[in-house]
Each structure stands twice: as structure tokens, then as C-alpha cells.
Amino acid sequence: MYDLLLTHGNVATMDGDRPFGSIEDGALAIENGRIAWMGPSREAPEDRSARVRDLAGQVITPGLVDPHTHIVYGEEGLHDFEVLSQGGGRWDLEPAGAGILEMARRTRALSEEALYAASRRRMSRLVANGVTTVESKSGAGLDRETELRQMRVSRALGEELPVAVVSTYLGAHGLPPEFSGRRDDYVTFMCEEVLPEAVRQGLVDQVDGFCDRNGYDHAQIGRLFDRAQSFGLPVKLHADQYTDFGAGGVVAKYRGLSADHLEYASRATVEAMAEAGTVATLLPGAHLTFHETRKPPVALFRELEVPMALATNSNPVSSPTVSPSAQMHLACYLFRLTAEEALRGFTVNGARALGLSEEAGRIAVGRAADLAVWETEDPRGIAYSIGGCACTLVIKDGIVVHEAPALEGEE
């Protein structure tokens, strides 16, 4: 007995050798939260007890995986927007009273209830845009209490909304003012006070940092990663965004899940990532708003078979968005990804960047029924529109959790 039968959809399984893993005019049967049957609609099993949804040719994809967000924050970064939209860059933000330290000041002032309410609204919109699995970073407080507060909010969002949330500790996002000029002391503070307490409270799944000439050096990130791995936590890294700092090689040394940004990654870095199985997570939103001219070495990733994930990088400073499909569009135009590579970035490779290849990112019999349905008849259409493709239906663990209302004149 099936719980739900979806028929007459273009199923982009993201599995197998066909482009997009497509099953044209396909059908899916869902039972007990999992895919129980999949194939052409003409062969769909007859089960009069099942609820049947005719998708009228719309595309079905795996529920999207967003592997890099800073979605837990309070106020919008309107001052950042003014600076960046008028031609300013990353290094113009802090002198103008914007940037990460200003975000930290605002976030520290918020109660946990206010932080949760603001973040819940954004996370709900992310779900409505097709996301069923998401990574959520701390790093908007840089002190002990606010970082723990952010991670508690991430946990609560995963418990109370229909989305799987991976919680990441990103204390090494910036240098808080109380540690000005004492970066090594702050690393000790993260390793000995904040991270152990996050582990004790069960708030953290992985650890991230910012490794650059203007951030944390190799040795400092190494100390943090050693501590993370002592707790059995996987690591990832903001890497080589502004300079060729060999940061992707650092995370590869630790067999990290992903290196993110990577505009300045060298061949040596990409070779190290390829050997380690580290995913390249590309973030076109920040690339756009920071007016970057150096692009990630996509041809090199292809040549060395480094998987490319994509993410919204949802944050108030450089990527205020909750639309993965709009980021797919940017990735195609800014980085010359194909539409299929872009969708793989938010499915198969997004899952790999979170260590969730066995649980998310593909449609297959026996897997969880995490699905998104799109207002297009061709999978390429998901990345086609500048503002993103409309997501008409989202299913999490076999349950419809979002359905776009029909427009006037539609059935």
C-alpha cells in the first residue's frame, strides 16, 4: 500500500549515466517516507488506496542540499548592501562600520528567542525553495555564549521545521574585538572553551574556519582541526577566496569534507583536494557582491575530477538569498557551469560536501523521499531564470511540507 504516487513528471534522479539521470514521463511511489517504486508513468502500479498527484510534466528532483549557509543571524545587512552595491569590496566593509564584526555586535545583542524567530523565517523560505537538507554555521557572534546560542538555534530549526540541519562551528570566522592582536589566544579559547562545550551540549556536527593571509594561518587552523578531530568531528574550510594561500591543501591534509570559495586555488591545491576526496564548494553570490574578477578554476576541477558543490552562502553581508535556483543561474553565467553541473552542485555534490552521500542528493528506490517539484518541464529550466525557478511542491520524508498556491486561472 503506497502513501503517495506522483505521476507524469520528468524525474531528474541525478543517478546513472543519462543526463540528469532523467526518466521522462516518470512516476514515483512513496511508502513509509521512502521511495518504494520508480519508473515510467505507463508502468506505475495501480494502488487505489494511494493518493495520486499528476505533475503534468513538471520536473522532480531530489530535495536540494545547501551545504554552506550562515542563515542564523538577526538583522539584515543593509549597511553592507549600501557599501557593496556602490562598488565597495570586502576590505571596505569594516572601515565603514559593516562586515563580520558589525554582524557580531548585532547578533550578540539578540535574545535566543529573537534570533530563532528571524532565522526560522529565512529557513522556512529556503525549504519553500526546494531545500530539504542544509548546513547552518555559527560565526556571527565570535564569543562563547553567542556561538553556542547560534548552534542551539540551528538544532531547534532542524527539530521544528521539515529540514535536516547540519550544525557547524565557525568560531574562526573573524577575530573578535576583545582578542584584538591576540589571534593565537583566540584559537586557544576556541579549542579549550567553546568547542568542548558545544560538543558537551550536542550542538555541533562539523568545524569550519577562514584560512587566509588576512585570517587564520595554516598552523592556527591546524590547531583547531586537530581539536575538532579529537572529538571525531569532520572539518571544512573557507579557502583561497582572496589569495592563493594553499588553504584548500590544508583542509585536504585533514581529509576534510570541502574547501569553499576557491577563487585563487592553485593546481597544487586542487591536486591535493583530488587526492583527499575533498569537495570544491562554489559560492557565486559572494563572488558577485564582492565584485570578484578571479574565478574558481572550474576547468581544473573537471580535469582532476574534483566534485563541485554549490551553496547559497545565505548571510546578511555578501549573499542575502534563500534561492538555490538563482545561485545555479549565477554559477552558470559567472563560472560557466553547465545546468547539469549546477543542479548536481545542490544535490549529489552538495550531499557529498556534508558527508551525506548515502542519505541525500539522489532519487533511488529505498532512499528517503526528499523531493522537490519545479515549474519547468526540462531540468535545465531550474537554472534558467535570473530570479530562480518556482518550486511548486516540496516533500520531506514522504510528507508534503510545502505547496505553492495555484495562480488565478490555473487549475
C-alpha positions, 0 to 999 in steps of 0.5 A: 500500500503506497502513501503517495504516487506522483505521476507524469513528471520528468524525474531528474534522479541525478543517478546513472549515466543519462543526463540528469539521470532523467526518466521522462514521463516518470512516476514515483511511489512513496511508502513509509517516507521512502521511495518504494517504486520508480519508473515510467508513468505507463508502468506505475502500479495501480494502488487505489488506496494511494493518493495520486498527484499528476505533475503534468510534466513538471520536473522532480528532483531530489530535495536540494542540499545547501551545504554552506549557509550562515542563515542564523543571524538577526538583522539584515545587512543593509549597511553592507548592501549600501557599501557593496552595491556602490562598488565597495569590496570586502576590505571596505566593509569594516572601515565603514562600520559593516562586515563580520564584526558589525554582524557580531555586535548585532547578533550578540545583542539578540535574545535566543528567542529573537534570533530563532524567530528571524532565522526560522523565517529565512529557513522556512523560505529556503525549504519553500525553495526546494531545500530539504537538507542544509548546513547552518554555521555559527560565526556571527557572534565570535564569543562563547555564549553567542556561538553556542546560542547560534548552534542551539538555534540551528538544532531547534530549526532542524527539530521544528521545521521539515529540514535536516540541519547540519550544525557547524562551528565557525568560531574562526570566522573573524577575530573578535574585538576583545582578542584584538592582536591576540589571534593565537589566544583566540584559537586557544579559547576556541579549542579549550572553551567553546568547542568542548562545550558545544560538543558537551551540549550536542550542538555541533556536527562539523568545524569550519574556519577562514584560512587566509593571509588576512585570517587564520594561518595554516598552523592556527587552523591546524590547531583547531582541526586537530581539536575538532578531530579529537572529538571525531568531528569532520572539518571544512574550510573557507579557502583561497577566496582572496589569495592563493594561500594553499588553504584548500591543501590544508583542509585536504591534509585533514581529509576534510569534507570541502574547501569553499570559495576557491577563487585563487586555488592553485593546481597544487591545491586542487591536486591535493583536494583530488587526492583527499576526496575533498569537495570544491564548494562554489559560492557565486553570490559572494563572488558577485557582491564582492565584485570578484574578477578571479574565478574558481578554476572550474576547468581544473576541477573537471580535469582532476575530477574534483566534485563541485558543490554549490551553496547559497552562502545565505548571510546578511553581508555578501549573499542575502538569498534563500534561492538555490535556483538563482545561485545555479543561474549565477554559477552558470553565467559567472563560472560557466557551469553547465545546468547539469553541473549546477543542479548536481552542485545542490544535490549529489555534490552538495550531499557529498560536501556534508558527508551525506552521500548515502542519505541525500542528493539522489532519487533511488528506490529505498532512499528517503523521499526528499523531493522537490517539484519545479515549474519547468518541464526540462531540468535545465529550466531550474537554472534558467531564470535570473530570479530562480525557478518556482518550486511548486511542491516540496516533500520531506520524508514522504510528507508534503511540507510545502505547496505553492498556491495555484495562480488565478486561472490555473487549475 
